[in-house]
């Protein structure tokens, strides 16, 4: 029963947060301002750089693994 209460409380808290984010201050909602602030922050660019580096690393690892298996197949 505690799980059901938790789900209901979380759902209600989410609805409240969504409703509060729709409040307009000036010409923009709080949601729009938060999105713009998050998308322009240095931390976001840092995370993008980490993601791009991880993708490059995984491509290089895949290439190395493919080469290792190709060498083992030839007699």
LUMLUMDREN-2810 file (N, C-alpha, C; in Angstrom, 1 decimal):
<atoms>
<atom><aa>X</aa><ch>A</ch><at>N</at><xx>0.8</xx><yy>-1.2</yy><zz>0.0</zz></atom>
<atom><aa>X</aa><ch>A</ch><at>CA</at><xx>0.0</xx><yy>0.0</yy><zz>0.0</zz></atom>
<atom><aa>X</aa><ch>A</ch><at>C</at><xx>0.9</xx><yy>1.3</yy><zz>0.0</zz></atom>
<atom><aa>X</aa><ch>A</ch><at>N</at><xx>2.0</xx><yy>1.2</yy><zz>0.6</zz></atom>
<atom><aa>X</aa><ch>A</ch><at>CA</at><xx>2.9</xx><yy>2.3</yy><zz>0.7</zz></atom>
<atom><aa>X</aa><ch>A</ch><at>C</at><xx>3.4</xx><yy>2.7</yy><zz>-0.7</zz></atom>
<atom><aa>X</aa><ch>A</ch><at>N</at><xx>3.6</xx><yy>1.7</yy><zz>-1.6</zz></atom>
<atom><aa>X</aa><ch>A</ch><at>CA</at><xx>4.0</xx><yy>2.0</yy><zz>-3.0</zz></atom>
<atom><aa>X</aa><ch>A</ch><at>C</at><xx>3.0</xx><yy>2.8</yy><zz>-3.7</zz></atom>
<atom><aa>X</aa><ch>A</ch><at>N</at><xx>1.7</xx><yy>2.5</yy><zz>-3.5</zz></atom>
<atom><aa>X</aa><ch>A</ch><at>CA</at><xx>0.6</xx><yy>3.2</yy><zz>-4.2</zz></atom>
<atom><aa>X</aa><ch>A</ch><at>C</at><xx>0.6</xx><yy>4.6</yy><zz>-3.7</zz></atom>
<atom><aa>X</aa><ch>A</ch><at>N</at><xx>0.7</xx><yy>4.8</yy><zz>-2.4</zz></atom>
<atom><aa>X</aa><ch>A</ch><at>CA</at><xx>0.8</xx><yy>6.2</yy><zz>-1.9</zz></atom>
<atom><aa>X</aa><ch>A</ch><at>C</at><xx>1.9</xx><yy>7.0</yy><zz>-2.4</zz></atom>
<atom><aa>X</aa><ch>A</ch><at>N</at><xx>3.1</xx><yy>6.3</yy><zz>-2.6</zz></atom>
<atom><aa>X</aa><ch>A</ch><at>CA</at><xx>4.3</xx><yy>7.0</yy><zz>-3.1</zz></atom>
<atom><aa>X</aa><ch>A</ch><at>C</at><xx>4.0</xx><yy>7.4</yy><zz>-4.6</zz></atom>
<atom><aa>X</aa><ch>A</ch><at>N</at><xx>3.4</xx><yy>6.5</yy><zz>-5.4</zz></atom>
<atom><aa>X</aa><ch>A</ch><at>CA</at><xx>3.1</xx><yy>6.8</yy><zz>-6.8</zz></atom>
<atom><aa>X</aa><ch>A</ch><at>C</at><xx>2.1</xx><yy>8.0</yy><zz>-6.9</zz></atom>
<atom><aa>X</aa><ch>A</ch><at>N</at><xx>1.1</xx><yy>8.0</yy><zz>-6.1</zz></atom>
<atom><aa>X</aa><ch>A</ch><at>CA</at><xx>0.1</xx><yy>9.0</yy><zz>-6.1</zz></atom>
<atom><aa>X</aa><ch>A</ch><at>C</at><xx>0.7</xx><yy>10.4</yy><zz>-5.7</zz></atom>
<atom><aa>X</aa><ch>A</ch><at>N</at><xx>1.5</xx><yy>10.4</yy><zz>-4.6</zz></atom>
<atom><aa>X</aa><ch>A</ch><at>CA</at><xx>2.2</xx><yy>11.6</yy><zz>-4.1</zz></atom>
<atom><aa>X</aa><ch>A</ch><at>C</at><xx>3.1</xx><yy>12.1</yy><zz>-5.2</zz></atom>
<atom><aa>X</aa><ch>A</ch><at>N</at><xx>3.9</xx><yy>11.3</yy><zz>-5.8</zz></atom>
<atom><aa>X</aa><ch>A</ch><at>CA</at><xx>4.8</xx><yy>11.7</yy><zz>-6.9</zz></atom>
<atom><aa>X</aa><ch>A</ch><at>C</at><xx>4.1</xx><yy>12.3</yy><zz>-8.1</zz></atom>
<atom><aa>X</aa><ch>A</ch><at>N</at><xx>3.0</xx><yy>11.6</yy><zz>-8.4</zz></atom>
<atom><aa>X</aa><ch>A</ch><at>CA</at><xx>2.2</xx><yy>12.1</yy><zz>-9.5</zz></atom>
<atom><aa>X</aa><ch>A</ch><at>C</at><xx>1.6</xx><yy>13.5</yy><zz>-9.2</zz></atom>
<atom><aa>X</aa><ch>A</ch><at>N</at><xx>1.1</xx><yy>13.7</yy><zz>-8.0</zz></atom>
<atom><aa>X</aa><ch>A</ch><at>CA</at><xx>0.5</xx><yy>15.0</yy><zz>-7.7</zz></atom>
<atom><aa>X</aa><ch>A</ch><at>C</at><xx>1.6</xx><yy>16.1</yy><zz>-7.6</zz></atom>
<atom><aa>X</aa><ch>A</ch><at>N</at><xx>2.8</xx><yy>15.7</yy><zz>-7.1</zz></atom>
<atom><aa>X</aa><ch>A</ch><at>CA</at><xx>3.9</xx><yy>16.7</yy><zz>-7.0</zz></atom>
<atom><aa>X</aa><ch>A</ch><at>C</at><xx>4.3</xx><yy>17.1</yy><zz>-8.5</zz></atom>
<atom><aa>X</aa><ch>A</ch><at>N</at><xx>4.3</xx><yy>16.1</yy><zz>-9.4</zz></atom>
<atom><aa>X</aa><ch>A</ch><at>CA</at><xx>4.7</xx><yy>16.4</yy><zz>-10.8</zz></atom>
<atom><aa>X</aa><ch>A</ch><at>C</at><xx>3.6</xx><yy>17.3</yy><zz>-11.4</zz></atom>
<atom><aa>X</aa><ch>A</ch><at>N</at><xx>2.4</xx><yy>17.0</yy><zz>-11.2</zz></atom>
<atom><aa>X</aa><ch>A</ch><at>CA</at><xx>1.3</xx><yy>17.9</yy><zz>-11.7</zz></atom>
<atom><aa>X</aa><ch>A</ch><at>C</at><xx>1.5</xx><yy>19.3</yy><zz>-11.2</zz></atom>
<atom><aa>X</aa><ch>A</ch><at>N</at><xx>1.8</xx><yy>19.5</yy><zz>-9.9</zz></atom>
<atom><aa>X</aa><ch>A</ch><at>CA</at><xx>2.0</xx><yy>20.8</yy><zz>-9.3</zz></atom>
<atom><aa>X</aa><ch>A</ch><at>C</at><xx>3.2</xx><yy>21.5</yy><zz>-9.9</zz></atom>
<atom><aa>X</aa><ch>A</ch><at>N</at><xx>4.2</xx><yy>20.8</yy><zz>-10.1</zz></atom>
<atom><aa>X</aa><ch>A</ch><at>CA</at><xx>5.4</xx><yy>21.4</yy><zz>-10.7</zz></atom>
<atom><aa>X</aa><ch>A</ch><at>C</at><xx>5.2</xx><yy>21.8</yy><zz>-12.1</zz></atom>
<atom><aa>X</aa><ch>A</ch><at>N</at><xx>4.5</xx><yy>21.0</yy><zz>-12.9</zz></atom>
<atom><aa>X</aa><ch>A</ch><at>CA</at><xx>4.1</xx><yy>21.4</yy><zz>-14.3</zz></atom>
<atom><aa>X</aa><ch>A</ch><at>C</at><xx>3.2</xx><yy>22.6</yy><zz>-14.3</zz></atom>
<atom><aa>X</aa><ch>A</ch><at>N</at><xx>2.3</xx><yy>22.7</yy><zz>-13.4</zz></atom>
<atom><aa>X</aa><ch>A</ch><at>CA</at><xx>1.4</xx><yy>23.9</yy><zz>-13.3</zz></atom>
<atom><aa>X</aa><ch>A</ch><at>C</at><xx>2.2</xx><yy>25.1</yy><zz>-12.9</zz></atom>
<atom><aa>X</aa><ch>A</ch><at>N</at><xx>3.1</xx><yy>25.0</yy><zz>-12.0</zz></atom>
<atom><aa>X</aa><ch>A</ch><at>CA</at><xx>3.9</xx><yy>26.2</yy><zz>-11.6</zz></atom>
<atom><aa>X</aa><ch>A</ch><at>C</at><xx>4.8</xx><yy>26.6</yy><zz>-12.7</zz></atom>
<atom><aa>X</aa><ch>A</ch><at>N</at><xx>5.3</xx><yy>25.7</yy><zz>-13.5</zz></atom>
<atom><aa>X</aa><ch>A</ch><at>CA</at><xx>6.2</xx><yy>26.1</yy><zz>-14.6</zz></atom>
<atom><aa>X</aa><ch>A</ch><at>C</at><xx>5.5</xx><yy>26.8</yy><zz>-15.7</zz></atom>
<atom><aa>X</aa><ch>A</ch><at>N</at><xx>4.2</xx><yy>26.8</yy><zz>-15.7</zz></atom>
<atom><aa>X</aa><ch>A</ch><at>CA</at><xx>3.5</xx><yy>27.5</yy><zz>-16.8</zz></atom>
<atom><aa>X</aa><ch>A</ch><at>C</at><xx>3.1</xx><yy>29.0</yy><zz>-16.4</zz></atom>
<atom><aa>X</aa><ch>A</ch><at>N</at><xx>3.6</xx><yy>29.4</yy><zz>-15.2</zz></atom>
<atom><aa>X</aa><ch>A</ch><at>CA</at><xx>3.3</xx><yy>30.8</yy><zz>-14.8</zz></atom>
<atom><aa>X</aa><ch>A</ch><at>C</at><xx>4.2</xx><yy>31.7</yy><zz>-15.7</zz></atom>
<atom><aa>X</aa><ch>A</ch><at>N</at><xx>3.5</xx><yy>32.8</yy><zz>-16.2</zz></atom>
<atom><aa>X</aa><ch>A</ch><at>CA</at><xx>4.3</xx><yy>33.7</yy><zz>-17.0</zz></atom>
<atom><aa>X</aa><ch>A</ch><at>C</at><xx>4.8</xx><yy>34.8</yy><zz>-16.1</zz></atom>
<atom><aa>X</aa><ch>A</ch><at>N</at><xx>6.1</xx><yy>35.2</yy><zz>-16.4</zz></atom>
<atom><aa>X</aa><ch>A</ch><at>CA</at><xx>6.7</xx><yy>36.3</yy><zz>-15.8</zz></atom>
<atom><aa>X</aa><ch>A</ch><at>C</at><xx>7.2</xx><yy>37.2</yy><zz>-17.0</zz></atom>
<atom><aa>X</aa><ch>A</ch><at>N</at><xx>6.6</xx><yy>38.3</yy><zz>-17.1</zz></atom>
<atom><aa>X</aa><ch>A</ch><at>CA</at><xx>6.9</xx><yy>39.1</yy><zz>-18.3</zz></atom>
<atom><aa>X</aa><ch>A</ch><at>C</at><xx>6.2</xx><yy>38.5</yy><zz>-19.5</zz></atom>
<atom><aa>X</aa><ch>A</ch><at>N</at><xx>7.1</xx><yy>38.2</yy><zz>-20.5</zz></atom>
<atom><aa>X</aa><ch>A</ch><at>CA</at><xx>6.5</xx><yy>37.6</yy><zz>-21.8</zz></atom>
<atom><aa>X</aa><ch>A</ch><at>C</at><xx>6.8</xx><yy>36.1</yy><zz>-21.9</zz></atom>
<atom><aa>X</aa><ch>A</ch><at>N</at><xx>7.6</xx><yy>35.6</yy><zz>-20.9</zz></atom>
<atom><aa>X</aa><ch>A</ch><at>CA</at><xx>8.0</xx><yy>34.2</yy><zz>-21.0</zz></atom>
<atom><aa>X</aa><ch>A</ch><at>C</at><xx>7.5</xx><yy>33.4</yy><zz>-19.8</zz></atom>
<atom><aa>X</aa><ch>A</ch><at>N</at><xx>7.3</xx><yy>32.1</yy><zz>-20.0</zz></atom>
<atom><aa>X</aa><ch>A</ch><at>CA</at><xx>6.9</xx><yy>31.2</yy><zz>-18.8</zz></atom>
<atom><aa>X</aa><ch>A</ch><at>C</at><xx>8.2</xx><yy>30.9</yy><zz>-18.1</zz></atom>
<atom><aa>X</aa><ch>A</ch><at>N</at><xx>8.0</xx><yy>30.4</yy><zz>-16.9</zz></atom>
<atom><aa>X</aa><ch>A</ch><at>CA</at><xx>9.2</xx><yy>29.9</yy><zz>-16.1</zz></atom>
<atom><aa>X</aa><ch>A</ch><at>C</at><xx>9.8</xx><yy>28.7</yy><zz>-16.8</zz></atom>
<atom><aa>X</aa><ch>A</ch><at>N</at><xx>9.0</xx><yy>27.9</yy><zz>-17.4</zz></atom>
<atom><aa>X</aa><ch>A</ch><at>CA</at><xx>9.6</xx><yy>26.7</yy><zz>-18.2</zz></atom>
<atom><aa>X</aa><ch>A</ch><at>C</at><xx>10.5</xx><yy>27.2</yy><zz>-19.3</zz></atom>
<atom><aa>X</aa><ch>A</ch><at>N</at><xx>10.1</xx><yy>28.2</yy><zz>-20.0</zz></atom>
<atom><aa>X</aa><ch>A</ch><at>CA</at><xx>10.9</xx><yy>28.7</yy><zz>-21.1</zz></atom>
<atom><aa>X</aa><ch>A</ch><at>C</at><xx>12.2</xx><yy>29.3</yy><zz>-20.6</zz></atom>
<atom><aa>X</aa><ch>A</ch><at>N</at><xx>12.1</xx><yy>30.0</yy><zz>-19.5</zz></atom>
<atom><aa>X</aa><ch>A</ch><at>CA</at><xx>13.3</xx><yy>30.6</yy><zz>-19.0</zz></atom>
<atom><aa>X</aa><ch>A</ch><at>C</at><xx>14.3</xx><yy>29.6</yy><zz>-18.5</zz></atom>
<atom><aa>X</aa><ch>A</ch><at>N</at><xx>13.7</xx><yy>28.5</yy><zz>-17.8</zz></atom>
<atom><aa>X</aa><ch>A</ch><at>CA</at><xx>14.6</xx><yy>27.4</yy><zz>-17.3</zz></atom>
<atom><aa>X</aa><ch>A</ch><at>C</at><xx>15.2</xx><yy>26.7</yy><zz>-18.5</zz></atom>
<atom><aa>X</aa><ch>A</ch><at>N</at><xx>14.5</xx><yy>26.5</yy><zz>-19.5</zz></atom>
<atom><aa>X</aa><ch>A</ch><at>CA</at><xx>15.0</xx><yy>25.8</yy><zz>-20.7</zz></atom>
<atom><aa>X</aa><ch>A</ch><at>C</at><xx>16.2</xx><yy>26.6</yy><zz>-21.3</zz></atom>
<atom><aa>X</aa><ch>A</ch><at>N</at><xx>15.9</xx><yy>27.9</yy><zz>-21.5</zz></atom>
<atom><aa>X</aa><ch>A</ch><at>CA</at><xx>17.0</xx><yy>28.7</yy><zz>-22.1</zz></atom>
<atom><aa>X</aa><ch>A</ch><at>C</at><xx>18.2</xx><yy>28.8</yy><zz>-21.2</zz></atom>
<atom><aa>X</aa><ch>A</ch><at>N</at><xx>18.0</xx><yy>28.9</yy><zz>-19.9</zz></atom>
<atom><aa>X</aa><ch>A</ch><at>CA</at><xx>19.2</xx><yy>28.9</yy><zz>-19.0</zz></atom>
<atom><aa>X</aa><ch>A</ch><at>C</at><xx>20.0</xx><yy>27.6</yy><zz>-19.1</zz></atom>
<atom><aa>X</aa><ch>A</ch><at>N</at><xx>19.3</xx><yy>26.5</yy><zz>-19.1</zz></atom>
<atom><aa>X</aa><ch>A</ch><at>CA</at><xx>19.9</xx><yy>25.2</yy><zz>-19.2</zz></atom>
<atom><aa>X</aa><ch>A</ch><at>C</at><xx>20.7</xx><yy>25.0</yy><zz>-20.5</zz></atom>
<atom><aa>X</aa><ch>A</ch><at>N</at><xx>20.0</xx><yy>25.4</yy><zz>-21.6</zz></atom>
<atom><aa>X</aa><ch>A</ch><at>CA</at><xx>20.6</xx><yy>25.2</yy><zz>-22.9</zz></atom>
<atom><aa>X</aa><ch>A</ch><at>C</at><xx>21.8</xx><yy>26.1</yy><zz>-23.2</zz></atom>
<atom><aa>X</aa><ch>A</ch><at>N</at><xx>21.9</xx><yy>27.2</yy><zz>-22.4</zz></atom>
<atom><aa>X</aa><ch>A</ch><at>CA</at><xx>23.0</xx><yy>28.1</yy><zz>-22.7</zz></atom>
<atom><aa>X</aa><ch>A</ch><at>C</at><xx>24.1</xx><yy>28.0</yy><zz>-21.6</zz></atom>
<atom><aa>X</aa><ch>A</ch><at>N</at><xx>24.0</xx><yy>27.2</yy><zz>-20.7</zz></atom>
<atom><aa>X</aa><ch>A</ch><at>CA</at><xx>25.0</xx><yy>27.1</yy><zz>-19.6</zz></atom>
<atom><aa>X</aa><ch>A</ch><at>C</at><xx>26.3</xx><yy>26.4</yy><zz>-20.0</zz></atom>
<atom><aa>X</aa><ch>A</ch><at>N</at><xx>27.4</xx><yy>26.7</yy><zz>-19.4</zz></atom>
<atom><aa>X</aa><ch>A</ch><at>CA</at><xx>28.6</xx><yy>26.1</yy><zz>-19.7</zz></atom>
<atom><aa>X</aa><ch>A</ch><at>C</at><xx>28.6</xx><yy>24.6</yy><zz>-19.4</zz></atom>
<atom><aa>X</aa><ch>A</ch><at>N</at><xx>27.9</xx><yy>24.2</yy><zz>-18.4</zz></atom>
<atom><aa>X</aa><ch>A</ch><at>CA</at><xx>27.8</xx><yy>22.9</yy><zz>-18.0</zz></atom>
<atom><aa>X</aa><ch>A</ch><at>C</at><xx>27.2</xx><yy>22.0</yy><zz>-19.1</zz></atom>
<atom><aa>X</aa><ch>A</ch><at>N</at><xx>26.2</xx><yy>22.5</yy><zz>-19.8</zz></atom>
<atom><aa>X</aa><ch>A</ch><at>CA</at><xx>25.6</xx><yy>21.8</yy><zz>-20.9</zz></atom>
<atom><aa>X</aa><ch>A</ch><at>C</at><xx>26.6</xx><yy>21.6</yy><zz>-22.0</zz></atom>
<atom><aa>X</aa><ch>A</ch><at>N</at><xx>27.4</xx><yy>22.6</yy><zz>-22.3</zz></atom>
<atom><aa>X</aa><ch>A</ch><at>CA</at><xx>28.5</xx><yy>22.4</yy><zz>-23.3</zz></atom>
<atom><aa>X</aa><ch>A</ch><at>C</at><xx>29.5</xx><yy>21.4</yy><zz>-22.9</zz></atom>
<atom><aa>X</aa><ch>A</ch><at>N</at><xx>29.8</xx><yy>21.4</yy><zz>-21.6</zz></atom>
<atom><aa>X</aa><ch>A</ch><at>CA</at><xx>30.8</xx><yy>20.4</yy><zz>-21.1</zz></atom>
<atom><aa>X</aa><ch>A</ch><at>C</at><xx>30.2</xx><yy>19.0</yy><zz>-21.2</zz></atom>
<atom><aa>X</aa><ch>A</ch><at>N</at><xx>28.9</xx><yy>18.8</yy><zz>-21.0</zz></atom>
<atom><aa>X</aa><ch>A</ch><at>CA</at><xx>28.3</xx><yy>17.5</yy><zz>-21.1</zz></atom>
<atom><aa>X</aa><ch>A</ch><at>C</at><xx>28.3</xx><yy>17.1</yy><zz>-22.6</zz></atom>
<atom><aa>X</aa><ch>A</ch><at>N</at><xx>28.1</xx><yy>18.0</yy><zz>-23.5</zz></atom>
<atom><aa>X</aa><ch>A</ch><at>CA</at><xx>28.1</xx><yy>17.7</yy><zz>-24.9</zz></atom>
<atom><aa>X</aa><ch>A</ch><at>C</at><xx>29.5</xx><yy>17.3</yy><zz>-25.3</zz></atom>
<atom><aa>X</aa><ch>A</ch><at>N</at><xx>30.5</xx><yy>17.9</yy><zz>-24.9</zz></atom>
<atom><aa>X</aa><ch>A</ch><at>CA</at><xx>31.9</xx><yy>17.6</yy><zz>-25.2</zz></atom>
<atom><aa>X</aa><ch>A</ch><at>C</at><xx>32.2</xx><yy>16.1</yy><zz>-24.7</zz></atom>
<atom><aa>X</aa><ch>A</ch><at>N</at><xx>31.7</xx><yy>15.8</yy><zz>-23.5</zz></atom>
<atom><aa>X</aa><ch>A</ch><at>CA</at><xx>32.0</xx><yy>14.5</yy><zz>-22.9</zz></atom>
<atom><aa>X</aa><ch>A</ch><at>C</at><xx>31.3</xx><yy>13.4</yy><zz>-23.8</zz></atom>
<atom><aa>X</aa><ch>A</ch><at>N</at><xx>30.0</xx><yy>13.7</yy><zz>-24.2</zz></atom>
<atom><aa>X</aa><ch>A</ch><at>CA</at><xx>29.3</xx><yy>12.8</yy><zz>-25.0</zz></atom>
<atom><aa>X</aa><ch>A</ch><at>C</at><xx>30.0</xx><yy>12.6</yy><zz>-26.4</zz></atom>
<atom><aa>X</aa><ch>A</ch><at>N</at><xx>30.5</xx><yy>13.6</yy><zz>-27.0</zz></atom>
<atom><aa>X</aa><ch>A</ch><at>CA</at><xx>31.1</xx><yy>13.5</yy><zz>-28.3</zz></atom>
<atom><aa>X</aa><ch>A</ch><at>C</at><xx>32.4</xx><yy>12.7</yy><zz>-28.1</zz></atom>
<atom><aa>X</aa><ch>A</ch><at>N</at><xx>33.2</xx><yy>12.9</yy><zz>-27.1</zz></atom>
<atom><aa>X</aa><ch>A</ch><at>CA</at><xx>34.4</xx><yy>12.2</yy><zz>-26.8</zz></atom>
<atom><aa>X</aa><ch>A</ch><at>C</at><xx>34.1</xx><yy>10.7</yy><zz>-26.6</zz></atom>
<atom><aa>X</aa><ch>A</ch><at>N</at><xx>33.0</xx><yy>10.4</yy><zz>-25.9</zz></atom>
<atom><aa>X</aa><ch>A</ch><at>CA</at><xx>32.6</xx><yy>9.0</yy><zz>-25.6</zz></atom>
<atom><aa>X</aa><ch>A</ch><at>C</at><xx>32.3</xx><yy>8.3</yy><zz>-26.9</zz></atom>
<atom><aa>X</aa><ch>A</ch><at>N</at><xx>31.6</xx><yy>9.0</yy><zz>-27.8</zz></atom>
<atom><aa>X</aa><ch>A</ch><at>CA</at><xx>31.2</xx><yy>8.4</yy><zz>-29.1</zz></atom>
<atom><aa>X</aa><ch>A</ch><at>C</at><xx>32.5</xx><yy>8.2</yy><zz>-29.9</zz></atom>
<atom><aa>X</aa><ch>A</ch><at>N</at><xx>33.4</xx><yy>9.1</yy><zz>-29.9</zz></atom>
<atom><aa>X</aa><ch>A</ch><at>CA</at><xx>34.6</xx><yy>8.9</yy><zz>-30.7</zz></atom>
<atom><aa>X</aa><ch>A</ch><at>C</at><xx>35.4</xx><yy>7.7</yy><zz>-30.1</zz></atom>
<atom><aa>X</aa><ch>A</ch><at>N</at><xx>35.5</xx><yy>7.6</yy><zz>-28.8</zz></atom>
<atom><aa>X</aa><ch>A</ch><at>CA</at><xx>36.2</xx><yy>6.5</yy><zz>-28.1</zz></atom>
<atom><aa>X</aa><ch>A</ch><at>C</at><xx>35.6</xx><yy>5.2</yy><zz>-28.5</zz></atom>
<atom><aa>X</aa><ch>A</ch><at>N</at><xx>34.2</xx><yy>5.1</yy><zz>-28.4</zz></atom>
<atom><aa>X</aa><ch>A</ch><at>CA</at><xx>33.6</xx><yy>3.9</yy><zz>-28.7</zz></atom>
<atom><aa>X</aa><ch>A</ch><at>C</at><xx>33.8</xx><yy>3.5</yy><zz>-30.2</zz></atom>
<atom><aa>X</aa><ch>A</ch><at>N</at><xx>33.8</xx><yy>4.4</yy><zz>-31.1</zz></atom>
<atom><aa>X</aa><ch>A</ch><at>CA</at><xx>34.1</xx><yy>4.1</yy><zz>-32.5</zz></atom>
<atom><aa>X</aa><ch>A</ch><at>C</at><xx>35.5</xx><yy>3.5</yy><zz>-32.7</zz></atom>
<atom><aa>X</aa><ch>A</ch><at>N</at><xx>36.5</xx><yy>4.1</yy><zz>-32.0</zz></atom>
<atom><aa>X</aa><ch>A</ch><at>CA</at><xx>37.8</xx><yy>3.6</yy><zz>-32.1</zz></atom>
<atom><aa>X</aa><ch>A</ch><at>C</at><xx>38.0</xx><yy>2.2</yy><zz>-31.5</zz></atom>
<atom><aa>X</aa><ch>A</ch><at>N</at><xx>37.3</xx><yy>2.0</yy><zz>-30.4</zz></atom>
<atom><aa>X</aa><ch>A</ch><at>CA</at><xx>37.3</xx><yy>0.7</yy><zz>-29.7</zz></atom>
<atom><aa>X</aa><ch>A</ch><at>C</at><xx>36.7</xx><yy>-0.4</yy><zz>-30.6</zz></atom>
<atom><aa>X</aa><ch>A</ch><at>N</at><xx>35.6</xx><yy>0.0</yy><zz>-31.3</zz></atom>
<atom><aa>X</aa><ch>A</ch><at>CA</at><xx>34.9</xx><yy>-0.9</yy><zz>-32.2</zz></atom>
<atom><aa>X</aa><ch>A</ch><at>C</at><xx>35.9</xx><yy>-1.3</yy><zz>-33.3</zz></atom>
<atom><aa>X</aa><ch>A</ch><at>N</at><xx>36.6</xx><yy>-0.3</yy><zz>-33.9</zz></atom>
<atom><aa>X</aa><ch>A</ch><at>CA</at><xx>37.5</xx><yy>-0.5</yy><zz>-35.0</zz></atom>
<atom><aa>X</aa><ch>A</ch><at>C</at><xx>38.6</xx><yy>-1.5</yy><zz>-34.5</zz></atom>
<atom><aa>X</aa><ch>A</ch><at>N</at><xx>39.2</xx><yy>-1.2</yy><zz>-33.3</zz></atom>
<atom><aa>X</aa><ch>A</ch><at>CA</at><xx>40.2</xx><yy>-2.1</yy><zz>-32.8</zz></atom>
<atom><aa>X</aa><ch>A</ch><at>C</at><xx>39.7</xx><yy>-3.5</yy><zz>-32.6</zz></atom>
<atom><aa>X</aa><ch>A</ch><at>N</at><xx>38.5</xx><yy>-3.7</yy><zz>-32.0</zz></atom>
<atom><aa>X</aa><ch>A</ch><at>CA</at><xx>38.0</xx><yy>-5.0</yy><zz>-31.8</zz></atom>
<atom><aa>X</aa><ch>A</ch><at>C</at><xx>37.7</xx><yy>-5.7</yy><zz>-33.1</zz></atom>
<atom><aa>X</aa><ch>A</ch><at>N</at><xx>37.2</xx><yy>-5.0</yy><zz>-34.1</zz></atom>
<atom><aa>X</aa><ch>A</ch><at>CA</at><xx>37.0</xx><yy>-5.6</yy><zz>-35.4</zz></atom>
<atom><aa>X</aa><ch>A</ch><at>C</at><xx>38.3</xx><yy>-6.1</yy><zz>-36.0</zz></atom>
<atom><aa>X</aa><ch>A</ch><at>N</at><xx>39.3</xx><yy>-5.3</yy><zz>-35.9</zz></atom>
<atom><aa>X</aa><ch>A</ch><at>CA</at><xx>40.6</xx><yy>-5.6</yy><zz>-36.5</zz></atom>
<atom><aa>X</aa><ch>A</ch><at>C</at><xx>41.2</xx><yy>-6.9</yy><zz>-35.8</zz></atom>
<atom><aa>X</aa><ch>A</ch><at>N</at><xx>41.0</xx><yy>-6.9</yy><zz>-34.5</zz></atom>
<atom><aa>X</aa><ch>A</ch><at>CA</at><xx>41.5</xx><yy>-8.1</yy><zz>-33.7</zz></atom>
<atom><aa>X</aa><ch>A</ch><at>C</at><xx>40.8</xx><yy>-9.4</yy><zz>-34.1</zz></atom>
<atom><aa>X</aa><ch>A</ch><at>N</at><xx>39.5</xx><yy>-9.3</yy><zz>-34.3</zz></atom>
<atom><aa>X</aa><ch>A</ch><at>CA</at><xx>38.8</xx><yy>-10.5</yy><zz>-34.7</zz></atom>
<atom><aa>X</aa><ch>A</ch><at>C</at><xx>39.1</xx><yy>-10.9</yy><zz>-36.2</zz></atom>
<atom><aa>X</aa><ch>A</ch><at>N</at><xx>39.3</xx><yy>-9.9</yy><zz>-37.0</zz></atom>
<atom><aa>X</aa><ch>A</ch><at>CA</at><xx>39.6</xx><yy>-10.2</yy><zz>-38.4</zz></atom>
<atom><aa>X</aa><ch>A</ch><at>C</at><xx>41.0</xx><yy>-10.9</yy><zz>-38.5</zz></atom>
<atom><aa>X</aa><ch>A</ch><at>N</at><xx>42.0</xx><yy>-10.5</yy><zz>-37.7</zz></atom>
<atom><aa>X</aa><ch>A</ch><at>CA</at><xx>43.3</xx><yy>-11.1</yy><zz>-37.7</zz></atom>
<atom><aa>X</aa><ch>A</ch><at>C</at><xx>43.2</xx><yy>-12.6</yy><zz>-37.1</zz></atom>
<atom><aa>X</aa><ch>A</ch><at>N</at><xx>42.3</xx><yy>-12.8</yy><zz>-36.2</zz></atom>
<atom><aa>X</aa><ch>A</ch><at>CA</at><xx>42.2</xx><yy>-14.2</yy><zz>-35.6</zz></atom>
<atom><aa>X</aa><ch>A</ch><at>C</at><xx>41.5</xx><yy>-15.1</yy><zz>-36.6</zz></atom>
<atom><aa>X</aa><ch>A</ch><at>N</at><xx>40.8</xx><yy>-14.6</yy><zz>-37.5</zz></atom>
<atom><aa>X</aa><ch>A</ch><at>CA</at><xx>40.1</xx><yy>-15.5</yy><zz>-38.5</zz></atom>
<atom><aa>X</aa><ch>A</ch><at>C</at><xx>41.0</xx><yy>-16.0</yy><zz>-39.6</zz></atom>
<atom><aa>X</aa><ch>A</ch><at>N</at><xx>42.0</xx><yy>-15.2</yy><zz>-40.0</zz></atom>
<atom><aa>X</aa><ch>A</ch><at>CA</at><xx>42.9</xx><yy>-15.7</yy><zz>-41.0</zz></atom>
<atom><aa>X</aa><ch>A</ch><at>C</at><xx>43.9</xx><yy>-16.6</yy><zz>-40.5</zz></atom>
<atom><aa>X</aa><ch>A</ch><at>N</at><xx>44.2</xx><yy>-17.7</yy><zz>-41.3</zz></atom>
<atom><aa>X</aa><ch>A</ch><at>CA</at><xx>45.1</xx><yy>-18.7</yy><zz>-40.8</zz></atom>
<atom><aa>X</aa><ch>A</ch><at>C</at><xx>46.6</xx><yy>-18.3</yy><zz>-40.9</zz></atom>
</atoms>
